[in-house]
Amino acid sequence: MTESLITMQCNSSGWSSPERASQFGIVSYDWSNAKALWAAAKPMTCEELLNDQARKAKAAGTKHVFVYRNIVKALPWFRTTRSKLDDPAYSGFFLRFDPDAAPSYHVPPCAAENNTHCSAFYHDQEQTPEVPTSDDPDPDGRCDGHCDCGLHPCGEYLFDHRNGTMLQEFLVKEVVLGALLMDDATKTSSSTVAADTNTKLVDGIFLDDYWCSDLLCQEDPTIAGCPCDDPVQGPTEIDPHSQLDMGLTDEDIRAVTLGWNDTMTAIHRALLDHEAYTWSLIAGQENANAKPILMTRDTCQSLLREACQLDSRWQRLPLLFGFSVTNHTMLTQLEEDLAFFLLARGEYTLAGWGVWGMTWPFNPEPQHGTLPPLPHGVPLPKEFL
């Protein structure tokens, strides 16, 4: 049963438990994992520490490890992205602030701790490590003195998918496939964890965020992500005024969205060609949706009848099922959910935690501020072992 379990772990205060990871079929590590460590580094080392965490998990016996990547946001705490952001030869990879909109930008173009450290490339500060200030004494990631994301201030930059082939090749070959090939501890890691070069370090990717276009949604409301409400059209989980600050028209957003979609298709093909996988290939999980199938008293019978059909999605497709939970820590209907899962699942059905089907709480510290501290996290039920 444990090999059918999937979890996304994010211990922002330090390393996630590799021993607990070994109890799952797939463990996926979020970019915020070990943020307290990599945000303090100069320059920041998110990418390297994700590799180190993967090594720790594989050394503990975890069979399949996924790591986080983003091809919407150009996050400079990832070394591979930062190298292009700092190189003027690749300036066309990134969207810019509209100079005609200055000085009325809705997000600051300069670092909070240094108003002379600025960038013409658009970036917001959502979930961005910062130097603590009196106005924000507890930022989402803490830097001492100054935050080092390279030549530009720390922030969430954006790839311009209208760039075409050159950007797509970089994202496919370096950002995504490059993560799969990190099986040699000497390449980018400062860790002393020994690497088995005969074992693939990373087996898959969690690709976060997506582009959404109102024009495309009007043409076809069934497109995944429509209507555009995360929070508005454009890139997801970015300041809602980004379109104004970049001076993009609706047609511009349509073009970027189509370019992003082409690159996602190329990435999916490349991952499968390399015998790797991504969450967004699981049915119903498009655009990092993380929305599992939940079984309730009202839906149990109809879901079981559906699963028993030879051509049902349960038999043909990879699916994500969610065990129902209460207060983030208690499995609400364990016996019923487990019985349903064992009866309904096909060869590629995975089971996750709760309504997101993601983070099983097995670290003692809070997860994104939602989990109360526990001495050893929530143990796996004996029925799973």
Secondary structure, DSSP 8 states (H G I E B T S, - for coil): -GGGBEEEE--TTS---HHHHTTSSEEEE-TTTTHHHHTTSSS--HHHHHHHHHHHHHHTT-SEEEEEEESSEE-TTSHHHHHHHT-GGGGGGB-B--GGGTT--SS-SEETTEEEEE-SB-EE-TT--B---SS-SS-SSB-SSS---SSS-SSEEEB-GGG-HHHHHHIIIIIIHHHHT---TTTT--------TTS-S--EEEEE--EE-HHHHHH-TTSTT-S--SSSSEETTS-TTHHHHHT--HHHHHHHHHHHHHHHHHHHHHHHHTT-EEGGGSTT-GGG----EE--TTTHHHHHHHHTSTTSHHHHS-EEEEE-EETTTEETTHHHHHHHHHHH--TTEEEEETTTT-----SSS-STT-S---SS-----GGG-
